[in-house]
Amino acid sequence: MTERGAVKAPVVGFVLAAGLLSALLVVYTLTHRRPLIPKDADHFASGEEYQCLRCHGPGMKNARNRNHPLNDRCFSCHERA
């Protein structure tokens, strides 16, 4: 038979790790700001994602950089200034 202390240690470790992860997620959620869409004439008129991709699509003048997610739903991450 196993001792109670030997069984308790992994459970306590798991609970502590889960609590720490939960706390980090709450802090991130409360402090994270979505990237803003500039408040200028070019961006003011755009209300649909396809308009964004006219300039920011692959191979365009102001294409998204390599680190940008491949998601083409701009307003799911970016918000208006």
Beta strands, then each sheet from edge to edge (+ up, - down):
strand 1: 36-37
strand 2: 79-80
sheet 1: 1+ 2+
end
